[in-house]
């Protein structure tokens, strides 16, 4: 006769460190599975590098530029976002300058900004009972009476949790996962490169003939007309808004430089790449993504140390890009649910 497991008297409590795509996807999965979920993020808002930044009343997608959907599970989620108006297909003209462009595919963006994806996931998680708290930096979880205690860097004790999922970039994840040598070492094994992003506004449109371009043999790797994406205002008082991404090699070599100097260099590289006379912008600023791209992501989507009740996820687990972060968070959620059910 098969012995049935009795359900726990109360749901397990799960803390998720990081409110990017991976963390929020896991939060949705776990909350839907009946667990009590609390998400923490040190930033002012959700979405991580799938981000939108305001600069003088203008909105820029200064992190992830777009996303694609190859996996059926992610494609279904994207279809739901499109139906709800949180995402749309970007049909801009994409070129390659001095390099080979990736194979043409359907590109999607969040609407009205890339961070709409994180906001949609956060809203879904909260509708299922999860709590999402921003502006809190946590310290490494410590064992406490069979659970894991989270403390803010301010010294405030947040709570004790049955399990903790860390979705921070690899160097930060390694510090947070110090209680699990296996997970900390796995995070340390992933090399990351930074990315400088410049945000530029011209009073009059640039006559480039394209909306986005992959760039080779340059300090740049990508340039895009932000206003060409669905839901973004352009022209008039807004001006012609562009986002420039430094290449991984150039960004790493210049990672500690002053942001204003970096912005000037990337702007000069843009005019050289598009072969147009330099023009003085009405706005120019730069943002440094210190841990932007995993060079050698792990093959495992949801590394875990169930004995220590610690888990990891992110675009450095199983493959980069927005889709990779989503699938990693989904797998981590499924794994935690299975471990909780087996307790």
Beta strands, then each sheet from edge to edge (+ up, - down):
strand 1: 13-17
strand 2: 36-41
strand 3: 53-55
strand 4: 58-60
strand 5: 87-89
strand 6: 94-97
strand 7: 108-110
strand 8: 131-134
strand 9: 142-144
strand 10: 147-151
strand 11: 157-161
strand 12: 163-166
strand 13: 192-202
strand 14: 212-215
strand 15: 220-225
strand 16: 240-246
strand 17: 283-294
strand 18: 304-305
strand 19: 310-312
sheet 1: 8+ 2+ 1+ 12+ 19+ 18-
sheet 2: 3+ 4-
sheet 3: 5+ 7-
sheet 4: 6+ 14+ 15- 16+ 13- 17+
sheet 5: 9+ 10- 11+
end
